[in-house]
Amino acid sequence: MVRLTKPLSELKRLINLCLRQEPGCQDCQLHAVCIHRPDHTGCNWSAEVDFPERTEADAARNLRQARRVVMLVRERYNVMVGT
């Protein structure tokens, strides 16, 4: 699959938008997006998300959904580097 490239700021905006649209993830916060060499899938970034306003047990209920959202975005987009 060919990934589209986005500037980092646009990619962060897109991840946040996708998280807000996912049931149970509206209060999920994007903590960091790390740019790195392409991994085995060809993706050149990864992200950390969290539910800082929830207890650990409550956050764990929706963390899998939030990670799935990030993985779907990773399948479609790369960060534009060197521009």
C-alpha positions in Angstrom: 0.0 0.0 0.0 1.3 3.4 -0.9 1.1 6.0 1.9 0.2 9.6 1.5 2.7 12.0 3.1 1.5 14.8 5.4 3.4 17.5 7.3 3.7 16.6 11.0 1.2 19.3 12.1 -1.4 18.0 9.7 -0.8 14.4 10.7 -1.3 15.3 14.4 -4.5 17.1 13.5 -5.7 14.0 11.5 -4.9 11.6 14.4 -6.8 13.8 16.8 -9.8 14.0 14.5 -9.9 10.3 14.0 -9.7 9.7 17.8 -12.6 12.1 18.4 -14.7 10.2 16.0 -14.1 6.8 17.6 -16.7 5.9 20.2 -15.0 5.8 23.7 -12.0 7.8 22.5 -13.3 11.4 22.5 -11.2 12.3 25.5 -8.1 10.5 24.3 -5.1 12.7 24.1 -2.2 12.4 21.7 1.0 12.7 23.7 3.7 12.3 21.2 4.4 11.6 17.5 7.9 10.2 17.0 9.4 10.3 13.5 11.9 7.5 12.7 13.3 5.5 9.9 10.6 3.4 8.1 9.8 0.2 10.0 9.0 -3.2 8.5 5.6 -1.8 7.3 7.2 1.3 5.7 5.7 3.7 8.2 8.1 6.4 9.4 6.3 7.5 12.6 4.6 6.2 15.7 2.4 7.8 18.3 1.6 7.6 22.0 -1.9 8.2 23.3 -3.5 8.3 26.8 -6.6 9.0 28.7 -5.2 11.3 31.4 -8.5 12.2 33.0 -9.4 8.5 33.6 -8.4 5.9 36.1 -6.0 3.3 34.8 -8.8 0.6 34.7 -11.2 3.0 32.9 -8.5 4.0 30.4 -7.6 0.4 29.7 -11.2 -0.2 28.4 -10.7 2.1 25.4 -6.9 2.0 24.9 -7.2 -0.8 22.4 -9.6 1.2 20.3 -7.4 4.2 20.4 -4.4 2.2 19.4 -6.4 0.7 16.5 -7.2 4.2 15.3 -3.5 5.1 15.4 -2.7 1.9 13.5 -5.2 2.7 10.8 -3.7 6.2 10.3 -0.2 4.6 10.2 -1.3 2.3 7.4 -2.4 5.3 5.3 0.0 8.1 6.0 3.7 8.9 6.5 5.2 12.1 7.8 6.8 14.4 5.3 10.5 14.7 6.1 13.2 16.9 4.9 11.1 19.8 3.7 
